[in-house]
Amino acid sequence: MRIGIYNPYFDGFGGGERYTLTLASHWAKKHDVFLFWDDDSVRGIAQKRFNIDLSRVKTTQNFFRSKNVFKKASLSKKYDLIFFLSDGSIPTSFAKRNILHFQVPFERIQVNPLKLRVYQAIICNSNFTKHNLDPRLGRSSIVIYPPVDITQFHPGKKENIVLSVGRFTSYFQAKKQEILIEAWKKANMKNWKLFLVGGLLPSDQAYFEKLTKLASGLSIHFLPNISFDQLVELYGKASIYWHAAGYGEQDPKLAEHFGITTVEAMASECIPIVYNGGGLTEIVEDGKNGYLWSTQEELIEKTKNVLMNQTMRRQAIEKAKDFDVQAFCDAFDEVLKNLFRTT
């Protein structure tokens, strides 16, 4: 089967890119899979960043950037299936089957009934996204949680480290690192260190520099664009995981729509203390496998109360198994089977 995968953000190397590339890697074991991207170097960078085998995956011309409808029609017809990660729009496709995927519950979606009809399945990354999205589309979507290969994450010798992982950006994927820096300053946790880790694009350099100035003089370490192996090692050492995406926001698209890094931390027996909103509440059960917080004061209080809770560490690693990459692959294989059941 010839399968195409479209993601307008492949070079952002965030959670949505891990999602689509994991799917590409899996389906490429049995099918011919192509990424619609004009620069083939993205595969090598992504393979190193995410530790995903993309050796069987190919890149091809991203003809969806063209305004030529006839070109899109003639080229998309060559595919048995095209998987689209939406940026809020609904692309035109003439493939035999089409899947539309949403990582973000966009407030406004350019819903064209004729375009939407060609999509046999709509996928969301969490129930939070589904709940906000279905009424806008007038369709019922399927929830398939993002993949986390928990076999790659292991607890190491724990140190006095609080870790937060998320892209350094002030755009709608913002992880609110400035809120964590403020909380760290108030917490005054002697003999502890806060590590802020994440992808950094040149376009976000000004935001990154703003964060480093806010953290001046504090025991805070910034690690942009580190390798996957370095990240795994840091997860293993960290005792606590912080996450603040969605704090102070009312717009659903500004929340954390799932929280892959939270699952990775839990798989490493790192206790999560995450903001009480968005898809994070589908991962963390407050007081059982981690904590949810709503104010900076609550974040600080729960952090100081959880330092030696070994029972919670075991609950965290058990919960992480619910989001294993195999469950992700099996769910998409079932979707694929259903789409072509009658052909």
N, C-alpha and C positions, 0 to 999 in steps of 0.2 A: 504494500500500500504506500502511496506517495502522500506524505503529510507535511504541511507547512505550518510554521509557528511564527506569529507576529506579536512583537512586544516593542512599543515605541521607546522603551527605556532600557534596552539591553545594556547600554554602557553606563547605567546608573549603579549596577551591581548591588541592588537592594533585595528585599524579601520577594518582591514580585518577579525579579529576575531569577532568583533561586527556584522559585515555584515553576516557572516556565522551562527553565533549563533542566531541572530534574525530570520533568515530564518528557522533554526532548531526548534526554539520555536514555530513559526507560523505553520509550517507543522505538528508538533507533536500534534496539536489539533485534527487532523483528520487521521493522519498516524502514523505508527511505525517508529520513526526516531532514527538513531544510529550515534554517532560520532566515527570515527576511531581514537581512542586514548587509549593508554595503561594504563594511570593513571586517574582513575575516579575523583580524587580530582579537576581536572581542571574545572569540572562543577560547583562545589560550589564556587570556586574562581571567575570564570567568572560571575556567577549569582550575586555575591556581587559587583564586579567591575562595571558591566554594568547595573545592575538592570533588568536583563532579566530572565523570568521564564523558567527554564530548568528542571522543575520537571518531565515532561513527556518524556524528552530526555534521551536516554541511551548511555553509552559508550560501545565499543566493541573492540576486538583485532585489532590493526592497521596492518593488513596483507600486506598493500601496502609498508611497510618498508622491507618486505621480497624480496629476489632475486629469490625466487622460483615461476616461472611463472605458474606452474600447481596449486600451492596453491592459487595464485591470481585469477586464472580462476575459480576454484571450488567454492571459497568463494564469489567472486563478482557476480556469477550467481544467488545467492540467493536473489539479490536485484532487485526491479522493477526499481529503479532509484538511480544513484550515482551522487552526486554533488561534483566536484573537484575544489578547489582553487589551481591554478597552481603556482609553484615556478619557472616557466620557462620551466618545462618539461611537457610532455603529458603522463599521466599514462595509463597503460594497464587495460582495464576493460571489463568484459563480462556480465555486467548488461543489463537488457532489454533496458533501456534508460540511457543516460549520458549527463551531463551538464558540460562544462568547463568554469571556471570563471577566469578572470584576473583582479587583482588590480593594476598591474604594467605593463607598456608597455616595456617589456623586449627587449633589443636590439637583443639578440640572443635567439631563441626558437628552441628546438630540435623537429622540425616538421617532424614527420613520417606520411606520407599519410595514411597508413593502420590504425595507431592508431587514427588519427584525424577523420577518417570516422565513428567511433563508437559514436562520439559526435553529438547529434542531435541539440544542441544549444550551442552557445558560448556567454557568458555574460561579459560585461565590466562595470566598476564602473563610467565611465564618457566618454564624447565625446572626451576628450583629450586622454584617454587611447585607445579608439576605433580608432581614427585617426592615431595613431602611430602603432597600432597592426594589423589592418586588412590587410595591404599590406604584412606583414610578414607571416600571416597565410593563405592568399589566400582565406579567408572567410569573410563574413559580420557578425559582431557581433551585439548583442542587448545591448543597454545601459539601465541599471537599477541603478539609483543613490542609494548610501548607505542610510540606514534608520536612521531617527532621530525622536524619540518620543518626539515631541515638547511639548506635554502636561506635560512633566516632568520638563520643564524649565520655570521659571517665573522671571520677573524683581523684584528685591528687592529694598531696599533703597541704592541708588548708592553712592559709595565712590570714593575717589581718588586712584583708582586701575586700573592699566593696567595688563591684564592677557594674558598669552600664555600657551596653552595646547598641549603637544606632547611628545611622548616617548623620553626618554633621551638615545640617541644612536648616534654613529657616522657612523653607517652602512648606506645602501642606503635609509632607511626610515628617515634619519637625518632631524630634524626640525630646525637646524641652530640656536640653542639657543645662541651660542657665538656671532652671528651677532646682536641679540637683546641686549645682554649685552653691546656690544660696542656702539650701538645706544643710549642705556639708559645713558651711561656715558657721551656721547656728548650732550644729550638733557638737562641735568641738570634741571629736572622737580621737583622743590622744593615742598614739602608736598604731593608728589605722591609716590606710591610704585609699583614695578613690581613683579608680582607673576609668577614663572615658575613652571608649574605643569605637571606631566606625569608619565607613567610607567617606572620602573627602574628594570632591571634584573642584577643579580650579574656579568654577563659578561660585563656590561657597566659601572661598578663602576669607572674605571679609567677615563672614559670620564666625568662622573658626577663630580668627584673630580676636574678635570680640569676646569669645568664651575664654581664651587664654588670658586675657586681661582681667576678666572677672575672677579668675582662679589664682591670680598672682599672690604669692606668699602662702598659699594653702597646700596641703599635702595631696595635691591632685595631679595625676599624670595623664597626658593626652597621647593616644596611640592611633593616629589615622592610617588607614590603608595597610594594616598589618596582614601577614599571611594567615591562611587557615590554621596551619600548625601552631603558630604563635597564639592565635585566639583560643584554640583547644587547650593549650597549656595554661593560659590565663584563667579560663573557666575552671580548670581543675584546682587552681590555687585559691580562687576567690571563695569567700565564705558567704557573702551576701550579694544579691543581684538587685539593682535599682532600675526602675523604669518609670518615666514621667509623661510619656506621650498622651495627649488628650487633656492634660491638666488645664483648667480654666477655659476650656472650649465648649461651645454649644453645638457647633456645626459637626455632624457625624463624620464628614470626610477628614476632619482634623484630629479624630481619635485614632488610637491604635486599632487597626481593623482585625488583627489577630495577635501576633507577638511571637514570631519564630525564635528570637533570641532568648525570650523567657523560657521556652521549652528547652533550648540548648543548655541554659544555665541549670535548670532543674535536673536534666540528665547528668549533669556534672556534680550533683548534690550541693548545688549552690542555692540557698534559700531565697526565693523571689519575694520582694516587697515592691509591689507595682501599683500604679494608679488604678483606682476603682472606676473603670469605664471601658467602653469599647469591647473588643474581643478578648481582652485580658481576663475578664471575668469568666470566660469559658475555659480558661486554663487553670487559674489560681482559685482555690477554695479557701476563703479567709479563715485562718486559724488551723487549717488542716495540712495543706502542702505549701503554704506560704501565707503572705498577708496582702491585703488590699488597703490602700490609703487614699484619703480625700484631701487632706491638708498637709502642709509641710511639717507641722507640729506632730501630726499622726505618723508621718513617715519617720521622723526622728525617734519618736517614742517606740514604735514597733521595731525599729532597727536595734535599739539598745536592749530590747527585751528578748531578742531572738538569737543572740550571739552563740549560745551553746546548745541549741535545741536539736539534738541528734535525731529524735523521732520524726521531726518535720523534714529533715534531710531525706530520710528513707521514703516518706510519703511523696516528696517532690520527685524523686527518681522514678517512682512507680507511676505517677501521673504522666510523666513525660512519654511513657511507652504508648499512650493513647494516640500520639501524633507521629508514630514511626513512619519512615518513608515507605515501608512495604504496604501499609494501609492506604497511603496516598496512591501508590501505583495500582493496587488492586481496584480502588474506586474508579480510577480513570479507565482501566481495562474494561470494567463493567459498562461504563458509559460508551466506550468505543464499540463494544459488542452489541449494545442495544441500538446504536445508531445505524449499524449495518446488518441488523438482524433480518430485514426483509429484502436485502439485495443479494 
